[in-house]
Amino acid sequence: MNLSINSQLNLYPLTIRQDKKHYIVEDSLSGDFFEMPKICIDAINMINNGESLVSIQQELKLKNPDEDVDLVEFAEQLLDLGLIKEIDGEAIQVTKKNQTPTGFKWISPQVGRLFFNRVTIKLYIAIIFINIFLIVLNPKLLPGYRDIFLFEAMTLNILTYMGISLLFIIIHEFGHILAVRAHNMPAKLEIGHRLLFIVFETDLTTAWKLKPKQRNVLYLAGICFDQLILFSALSLKLLYPENSILTGFLAIVILDLFIKFIYQCCFYMKTDLYYVLENMTGCYNLMENGRDYLSNWIPFMKKDSTTEAFEGEGSVIRIYSLFYILGLLFTFCLFGFYFVPQAFYAYAQTLPELLHPGGNPYFWDAVVFLGQSILMVGLLLYSWIKNRMEA
């Protein structure tokens, strides 16, 4: 294969959609998506019309005198992305594995639209503001780190919290899935990790098929369900007296959803709110470009991004860098106000019981609690190793 300025290319089938600033190119065979500026789209259209690279380069230079047009370099990029089928009639061997989700088609699009339509979206927005209003008027609704310790047995406390948290994670992800199905597109549920936590993740790659405004609904769907549950919990806690088993469970619910919302504001990870920020600005590599920018100021942050910022994105990247730092501060606050005190309290209550074996039930409670801790660490290590092997 000899790629030169005189070459003629044959590309794999591509679907091109205009976005806020540039264009989204979908590889129809692999399901991969790429962002490209208009000049690249013009080049692709000319390639599909059968023009040679030399004629395309001459035409684009006339239309874009201020641009550095190099069709050989562009063709090499297309080759690296696996988008070229033939060069001068010679087939390019590329193994394409379709990554497009195929699951949850059994959920009717009508069911998705029942939860996500023009009316319900406005309702979810109103609920978010009502929740803020309730907490501002009733600061006692703010959760404390000891809210998860509802029972004397630590194992029961952890199992209760884990069960409630897992239930809400599944509900959160089904919010995303229902929003995807509302557009009659398939979805996929995966397992991963964020920081020290095992998480479920809905593959929202198919969101690139939609307009930017529609994508926001898919990204925020899980938070909408979270806020609806939080509104119910806050309302019930105001209605029922303190020191009851119900208010104890409600306190756990509020704590879990409060932590999950703060976690969503940690923009140094690709959370749902991060994707909304990307989508609203039209800058789709904010994290990578933001880390590159911060590496100029933070010594331990390596500059290893493989992406490049488009023209005019500098100000957005600088603003995102501030959100990145604030997200780190939010994480330290979560550990300082919740996770560290919870861990200290839990181990302070259980470890002394290991010195009293025999018929003491709290001895076995401590043993099971330590077993749970080891299991969680093992699952976390498995998730880390799995992600590294797939990288």
C-alpha positions in Angstrom: 0.0 0.0 0.0 1.4 3.4 -1.0 -0.5 6.4 0.3 0.4 9.6 -1.6 -1.1 12.9 -2.6 -2.2 11.2 -5.9 -4.1 8.4 -4.1 -7.8 7.8 -4.4 -9.7 6.5 -1.4 -12.8 4.4 -0.8 -14.2 4.9 2.7 -16.4 2.6 4.8 -20.1 3.8 5.2 -20.2 6.9 7.4 -23.1 8.8 8.9 -22.5 12.5 9.3 -24.6 14.8 11.6 -24.1 18.5 12.2 -23.5 19.3 15.9 -23.2 22.6 17.8 -19.8 23.6 16.6 -18.6 20.8 14.3 -19.9 17.5 12.9 -20.3 14.0 14.5 -19.1 11.2 12.2 -20.4 7.7 12.9 -18.7 4.6 11.6 -21.8 2.6 10.6 -20.0 -0.7 10.9 -18.2 -0.3 14.3 -20.6 2.1 15.9 -17.7 4.5 16.8 -18.2 8.3 16.8 -15.7 11.0 15.9 -15.9 14.8 16.0 -14.6 16.6 12.9 -14.7 20.3 11.7 -16.4 21.3 8.5 -13.3 21.2 6.3 -12.9 17.5 7.2 -16.5 16.8 6.2 -16.0 18.6 2.9 -12.9 16.4 2.3 -14.9 13.2 3.1 -17.7 14.2 0.8 -15.2 14.8 -2.0 -13.6 11.4 -1.3 -17.0 9.8 -1.5 -17.5 11.5 -4.9 -14.4 9.7 -6.2 -12.0 12.7 -6.3 -8.3 12.1 -5.7 -6.4 13.6 -2.8 -4.5 16.1 -4.9 -7.7 17.6 -6.5 -9.4 17.7 -3.1 -6.4 19.5 -1.5 -6.3 22.1 -4.3 -10.0 22.8 -4.0 -10.0 23.0 -0.2 -7.0 25.4 -0.3 -8.9 27.7 -2.6 -11.9 27.6 -0.3 -9.9 27.9 3.0 -6.9 30.0 2.3 -6.2 30.5 6.0 -6.2 26.8 6.8 -3.2 24.5 6.7 -4.6 21.8 4.3 -2.7 18.5 4.1 -4.8 15.7 2.6 -2.1 13.1 3.0 -2.0 13.7 6.8 -5.8 13.7 6.9 -5.8 10.4 5.0 -3.4 8.9 7.5 -5.7 10.0 10.3 -8.6 8.3 8.6 -6.5 5.2 8.2 -5.6 5.2 11.9 -9.3 5.4 12.7 -10.1 2.5 10.5 -12.3 4.4 8.2 -10.6 3.6 4.9 -11.7 0.6 3.0 -9.5 0.8 -0.1 -6.5 2.9 -1.3 -6.1 3.0 -5.1 -8.2 -0.1 -5.3 -6.1 -2.1 -2.8 -8.2 -3.4 0.1 -7.2 -2.4 3.7 -7.5 -5.2 6.2 -9.4 -3.8 9.2 -11.1 -5.9 11.8 -14.3 -4.1 12.9 -16.2 -5.1 16.0 -19.5 -3.3 16.4 -19.7 -1.7 19.8 -23.2 -0.5 19.5 -25.4 -1.6 22.5 -28.1 -4.1 21.7 -29.9 -4.6 25.0 -33.2 -3.7 26.6 -35.2 -3.7 23.4 -37.9 -5.5 25.3 -38.7 -2.2 26.9 -41.3 -0.4 24.7 -40.4 3.1 23.6 -43.9 4.1 24.8 -42.8 3.2 28.4 -39.7 5.3 28.0 -41.8 8.3 26.8 -44.2 7.8 29.7 -41.3 8.8 32.0 -39.5 11.3 29.7 -41.6 13.7 27.8 -42.1 17.5 27.8 -44.3 17.5 30.8 -42.3 15.1 33.0 -39.0 16.9 32.2 -40.5 20.1 33.5 -41.7 18.2 36.6 -38.3 16.8 37.3 -36.8 20.3 37.1 -39.4 21.6 39.5 -38.7 18.8 42.0 -34.9 19.7 42.0 -35.7 23.2 43.1 -38.3 22.0 45.6 -35.7 19.7 47.2 -33.2 22.6 47.5 -36.0 24.8 49.0 -36.9 22.1 51.6 -33.3 21.7 52.8 -32.7 25.4 53.0 -35.9 25.9 55.1 -35.1 22.8 57.2 -31.4 22.4 57.7 -32.0 19.4 60.0 -32.8 17.4 56.8 -29.1 17.6 55.9 -27.6 14.1 56.5 -25.0 13.2 59.1 -22.3 10.5 58.8 -23.9 8.5 61.6 -27.2 8.2 59.8 -26.2 4.8 58.3 -25.8 3.3 61.8 -29.4 2.4 62.4 -28.8 -0.8 64.2 -26.4 -2.0 66.9 -25.1 -4.8 64.7 -22.6 -3.3 62.3 -23.2 -6.1 59.7 -26.9 -5.2 59.6 -26.1 -1.5 59.2 -23.7 -2.2 56.2 -26.1 -4.7 54.6 -29.0 -2.2 54.9 -27.0 0.7 53.5 -25.5 -1.5 50.7 -29.0 -2.8 49.8 -30.6 0.7 49.7 -27.6 2.1 47.8 -27.6 -0.7 45.2 -31.4 -0.4 44.7 -31.0 3.3 44.0 -28.1 2.7 41.7 -30.2 0.3 39.6 -33.1 2.9 39.6 -30.7 5.6 38.6 -29.4 3.5 35.7 -32.9 2.5 34.6 -33.6 6.2 34.3 -30.9 6.4 31.7 -32.2 3.2 30.0 -35.8 4.5 29.9 -34.6 7.8 28.4 -32.7 5.9 25.7 -35.6 3.6 25.0 -37.9 6.7 24.7 -35.9 7.3 21.4 -36.3 3.7 20.4 -32.6 3.0 20.7 -30.9 0.0 22.5 -29.0 0.3 25.7 -26.3 -1.5 27.6 -25.6 -1.8 31.4 -22.0 -2.3 32.5 -20.1 -2.6 35.8 -17.1 -0.3 36.6 -15.6 1.8 39.4 -15.3 5.4 40.4 -12.7 6.2 43.1 -13.3 3.5 45.8 -16.8 2.6 44.7 -18.2 -0.2 42.5 -20.7 1.3 40.1 -23.1 0.3 37.3 -22.9 2.3 34.1 -25.3 2.7 31.2 -23.6 2.9 27.8 -24.9 6.1 26.3 -22.8 6.0 23.2 -26.0 6.0 21.1 -26.8 9.5 22.4 -24.5 10.8 19.7 -27.3 9.9 17.2 -29.5 12.6 18.8 -29.4 16.4 18.8 -27.5 18.1 21.7 -30.7 19.1 23.5 -32.0 15.6 23.4 -28.7 14.2 24.7 -29.0 16.2 27.9 -32.2 14.4 28.8 -30.4 11.0 28.5 -27.5 12.3 30.6 -29.7 13.7 33.3 -32.3 10.9 33.4 -30.7 9.1 36.3 -30.4 12.3 38.4 -34.1 13.0 37.7 -35.0 9.6 39.2 -32.7 10.3 42.2 -34.3 13.7 42.8 -37.8 12.2 42.7 -36.9 9.6 45.3 -35.1 12.3 47.4 -38.3 14.5 47.3 -40.3 11.6 48.6 -37.9 10.9 51.4 -37.6 14.6 52.5 -41.4 14.9 52.5 -42.0 11.8 54.5 -39.3 12.8 57.0 -41.1 16.1 57.6 -44.4 14.3 58.1 -43.3 11.6 60.5 -41.8 12.0 64.0 -38.2 11.6 64.8 -36.6 8.5 66.4 -38.8 6.0 64.6 -37.6 3.1 62.4 -39.1 4.8 59.4 -37.2 8.1 59.9 -34.1 6.0 60.4 -34.5 4.4 57.0 -35.4 7.8 55.4 -32.2 9.3 56.9 -30.2 6.5 55.1 -32.0 7.3 51.9 -31.3 11.0 52.1 -27.7 10.4 53.0 -27.1 8.0 50.1 -28.8 10.3 47.5 -27.0 13.4 48.9 -23.6 11.7 48.6 -24.5 10.6 45.1 -25.4 14.1 44.0 -22.2 15.6 45.4 -20.3 12.8 43.6 -22.0 13.9 40.3 -20.4 17.4 40.8 -16.9 15.8 40.8 -16.1 17.0 37.3 -12.6 15.4 37.3 -14.5 12.2 36.6 -16.9 11.6 33.6 -20.1 11.8 35.6 -23.5 12.6 34.2 -23.1 16.3 35.0 -19.7 16.3 33.3 -21.3 15.0 30.0 -24.0 17.7 30.3 -21.3 20.3 30.6 -19.5 18.9 27.6 -22.8 18.8 25.7 -23.7 22.4 26.5 -20.4 23.8 25.5 -19.9 21.6 22.5 -16.3 20.8 23.6 -16.2 17.0 23.7 -12.7 16.4 25.2 -12.9 18.7 28.2 -11.4 16.3 30.6 -8.4 15.4 28.4 -7.8 19.0 27.4 -8.4 20.3 30.9 -5.8 17.9 32.3 -3.3 19.1 29.7 -4.0 22.7 30.7 -3.7 22.0 34.4 -0.4 20.0 33.8 1.2 23.4 33.2 0.4 24.4 36.8 0.3 21.2 38.7 3.6 19.3 38.8 2.2 15.8 39.5 -0.3 16.0 36.7 1.1 14.4 33.6 0.4 15.8 30.1 -0.5 12.6 28.2 -3.7 13.6 26.3 -4.0 12.2 22.8 -6.6 14.9 21.8 -6.3 18.4 20.6 -8.5 21.4 21.4 -10.3 23.0 18.5 -10.0 26.7 17.9 -11.9 28.8 20.3 -12.2 26.2 23.1 -9.4 27.7 25.3 -11.8 29.8 27.5 -14.1 26.8 28.0 -11.1 24.6 29.0 -9.9 27.1 31.5 -13.4 27.3 33.1 -13.6 23.5 33.2 -10.2 23.4 34.9 -11.8 25.4 37.8 -14.6 22.9 38.0 -12.0 20.1 37.9 -10.3 21.6 41.0 -13.6 22.2 42.8 -14.5 18.5 42.1 -11.4 17.4 43.9 -12.3 19.7 46.8 -15.8 18.1 46.9 -14.2 14.7 47.1 -12.0 15.7 50.0 -15.1 17.1 51.8 -17.0 13.8 51.3 -14.1 11.9 52.8 -13.6 14.4 55.6 -17.3 14.7 56.6 -18.7 11.3 55.8 -16.4 8.4 54.7 -13.5 8.8 57.2 -15.8 9.4 60.2 -18.0 6.5 59.1 -15.1 4.1 58.8 -13.5 5.2 62.1 -16.8 4.8 63.9 -17.5 1.4 62.4 -14.1 -0.1 63.1 -14.0 1.5 66.6 -17.3 -0.3 67.4 -16.4 -3.6 65.9 -12.7 -4.3 66.4 -12.8 -4.4 70.2 -15.4 -7.2 69.9 -12.8 -9.5 68.3 -11.2 -9.7 71.8 -14.4 -11.3 73.2 -14.9 -14.6 71.2 -17.3 -17.3 72.2 -21.0 -16.8 72.5 -20.8 -13.1 72.1 -23.0 -12.3 69.0 -21.1 -9.0 68.5 -17.8 -11.0 68.0 -19.4 -12.7 65.0 -20.8 -9.4 63.9 -17.2 -8.0 63.8 -16.0 -11.1 61.9 -18.6 -10.7 59.2 -18.1 -7.0 59.0 -14.4 -7.5 58.4 -15.3 -10.1 55.8 -17.5 -7.6 54.0 -14.6 -5.1 54.0 -12.3 -7.6 52.4 -14.9 -8.6 49.8 -15.4 -4.9 48.8 -11.7 -4.4 48.5 -11.5 -7.5 46.3 -14.3 -6.3 44.0 -12.6 -3.0 43.7 -9.3 -4.6 42.8 -11.0 -6.8 40.3 -12.7 -3.7 38.7 -9.4 -1.9 38.5 -7.5 -4.8 37.0 -10.4 -5.4 34.5 -10.3 -1.8 33.3 -6.5 -1.8 33.0 -6.6 -5.0 30.9 -9.2 -3.5 28.6 -7.3 -0.2 28.2 
